[in-house]
Amino acid sequence: MTVTLKKEDRRMAIKVAACAPHEVRVDSNARWGDEPAMIAHVYPRRKFELEEEGIDLTAIGTGGIDSRFDGEVQAMLGTANDNALAEPHESHHLYQCSEVYIKLDADGDGIAEWLCCHMVENKLIEWEKTDGHPFVWICPIPRPHAFFGDCPADMALQP
């Protein structure tokens, strides 16, 4: 008698990539509990990283994130030091990149579809239709008439 066993392992793992609050942009008309019509992740990328991905930066120009802005963000996060503003090489120049999910009627049929738009500085690099956006937001203490709310730590901080 021959017996063949087949083990099927169905493990599921949820992976989360958290976005810093200063890197998230949400439609100004969005309210807590509603689906926003636009949500984006805005983040800095180095010149050499963009070139490795095949993005042509000649049409964008030198542009880049102002080092003062980068320093202000680092100071808010408590990571600023004297070396933080120094670029070791031209290839390390920072550009502002955006991954924008927006509901638009791109094909003119009268129905708004989700689009994913990739931008460097203010130049559209590519876009594609998607089923939705990958963002999830959690708020233990929602504010009325606002998208973002508070957390218990906000209540504990002294003004």
Steps between C-alpha positions, in 0.01 A plus 500: 500500500640840396388818669584846370463794731494859390540771760349833412605785721287810464658764711403856455717793593397862506778743424469864591708794381420797719501847345620789713222757560691780327525282185124440460271727297122459512219672310406812696131406478556154655348430840553219748312188398471603134711385210721790383488589129880547508769363727874513443836407644762773447858398576859599417715288266865546404598578143693175453203294625271660242757450223537131599124464445541643149339838565634773271564807715609729215142618439456563872815706538705541814189566710529300814399548859629814660755402763327738742179300464685175552668647808169623638346155464801341668485754782129424555586132519787574737771362271666821379872550542771702324571226243134449410489785247823411318472312170799268458465508119278645227343156453360524854288805418146443628191518281142509623315193374127435527282194464153649457177300496214706364149435369470653151303438184806433283321324213207744471221248568353706786619261774795590720760224531796470737827607339849455642724788391875499559658845508848644548490860613191629314551288186278202429721198424233233446144410590286188495149393593469312829227337706553736792769633729721304743459736798335419830462750782437438866388761750395422858353850558345643180438874473168620364514649148866397453679207340779469757426469870694467824663220693517451877859633503371834368280530807793425734734768360518832680432804274 
